[in-house]
Amino acid sequence: MEEYVMEVDIIEFKAPTESNKALFIWDLQAGYSHAYIYERLFSAFSSFGPLFLVKVLPNSPSVSPGFYSLVKFYCSRHALQAQRSTDGTLLFQSTPVRLSTRQAPFLQFDNQLRSHSRCLELANHCLGFNGWPTRIINLKVLPSDSLEERQGHEASGRSQEVSGRSPKVSGRSKTTLRYRCLLELSFPQHNVSSRGVAVIEETFSLSGC
């Protein structure tokens, strides 16, 4: 019986900081525009997996005219495949390019969460644009005098009105709104679904009240 091995990629929805997810492309010729190099590099390397960043920079004045580039992947396996497939090739120019994984301190990025739009872009790339519908099961406005809020006010020695509006300070007042959302994420092709809940709170300053 033939054994089946499945490769699984674990992709975190945050800025990749590991050196094995970053590739430097050297010896890019000076005869092309910055925009053209960016477009061709993005097209070439995005075929290996979702990209976090493509950055094209001019060479130092101490070396020959031209450019170099930093390409960051979300997955180290994709970066390795890209390096093995493109190192020493022409890509889009008449001379070969060199690739390395050397890390540059001035191009480091904070290990922070991605914006909602970037997360959607990454999810669509990995799961397919029609592969993961979502639906809101329940959306509820929570009372402003919930347990968490009462505990916070008891600790600070302050109280808040049931409406969520605090007393005026210097002609301005604040209103706190809190929502709870129950969301379901489905993967129809695999007959799998998952539910999650989140609470969002926003405080607004009101003037002229």
N, C-alpha and C positions, 0 to 999 in steps of 0.2 A: 504494500500500500504506500503510495507516494505521500510524503509529509509536506504539508502546506505551511509556509512561513509567511506571516504578515508583518510588514514594516509599519510601525506606528510613530507618528510625529507628535510630540507634545509642544504646542506653541502657546506661549504666554502672551497675554494681551498687555504688554508693557514694552518699553524701549529696550531692545537687546543691548547688553553691555559686554558680553563675553567676546574675547578676541577671536574665537573660532567661528563667530558669526559675521565677521567683518573681512572684506577683501579689499586690498589696494591694487589698483590697476595702473601700471607705470608705462612710460614710453608712448603716450598718446600724442600723435603728431599735431603740429601747430597749424597745419593748413585747413583745419576744420573749425567751425564756430562752436562756441560753448553750448548753444542750444542743440546743435546737430549731434555733438558727442553725447550729451545727456540723453537724447531721444534714442540713439543707437544702443547705448549701454543699458538703458532701462529695458528696451526690447529684448536684448540678448540675455540679460541675467534674470529677468522676471520669468523666463521660460523654465527656470530651475525651481522656482518657489516664490512665495510672496516676499516683497522687499519692504523694508522699513525706511531705507534711505538710499538715494543716489546723489552723490555730491561730486561736482567737477571743479577742480582747482588748478590755477596756473602753476607751472614749475617755478622753483626758486630762481632768482636772477643769476645765481652762481652756476646753474646747469643750463643745458641747451633749451631753447624755446620749445614750448609744448605744454601738455597738461598731464595731470594724474587724477585719479578718481578713487573715491571711497564708496563701496557698495556694502550695505548692511542687510543681512537676512534675519528673519525671525527664527530660523531653524539652522543649526550647525550642519546638519546633513546636506541641506541644500547648498550651503556655502562650499562644502567640500566637493560636491559634485560639480559645481560651477568652476571651481579652481582647477580640478583635474581635466575638465573638458575644454577650457579656454586658455589656460596658461601656454604661452608660446605660439598662439594662433594669431591670425591677422585681424580677427573680428570684422571691422569695417574699413581698415586702412591697409596701406601697402607694406607695412613692416610689422613684425610680431610684437605683441604686448607681453609684459611680465606681470605676474600676480603674486602677491604675498599676503600674509595674515598679520603682519607687524602692526601693533597697536600704537596710535598716536594720541598722547595725552590731551592735545588741544582739540581733538575731535571726539572727546568723551561726551556721553549724554547721561542725564539723570535717569535713574531706575524708576521712572514714574509711569503711572497708568496712562493709557492712550485715550484720546478724546472719543466721544461716541461715534463720530463719523469714521475715524480711523479703525475703530473696532468693527464697524459694519463692513468696511472695505476688506478687512482681513478675513472676517467670517465668510463673506461672499466668495472670496478667493479660495478658501479651504473647503467650504461646504457646497458651493454652487449657489447661484442667485435664486434658484427655485427649490433649494434643498432644505430650507429651515424656516417654515412659517412660525409666527408668534401670534398670540392672542392675549388680550387683557381679560382675565377672569373676573376680577373685582378691583374697583378703584374707589377708595373711601376717604373722605375728609375726616381726620381724627379730631376729637375735641381738644381745645387748647389747654384744658386743665387735666390732661392725661397724667398718669402716674409719674412718668419720666420728668415731665415739666414741673409737677408739684415738688418732686424731690430736689430738682435744681433750684427752685425758689426757696425751699426750706434751707438748703445749704448756704445760699447767698443772703438769706435774711430778707428777701423781697417777695412780694406777692404780685400776681397778675390777674386781671379781670377775666371772667369766663369767656368773654368775646375774643380774647387773644390780644387785646390792645392795652398797652402799658400806659401809665400816666405821661403827660407831656413833659418833655425835657427841652428847655430853650426853644419853645414854640413848635416842637416836633414830637410826634408819637410814633410808636413802632407796632406793627402787626405781624404776628407769626402765623404762618399757614403750614399745616402738616398733612401729608397725604400718605396713604398706604396702598401699594399696588401689588396685586397677585398676578403673575405672568406665567404663561405656559409656552415653552419652546419645544417644537416637535421636529422629528426627522422622519418623514413619511416613508422614505425608501428603506429605512431600517425598522420601522414600526416602534419607534422609541420616542418618549416625550419626558420632559422634566419641568417641574414647577419651581418658581422662586418668588420670594417676597422681599420688598424693599420699602423703606420709609424715607420720604424726602421732606425736609423742612427748610423753609425760606423765611427770612425776617426782612420786612420792608419798612423803611422810614417814610412816614407820611408828614407832609407839611401842610399848613393851613387848616388843621383840624381843630 
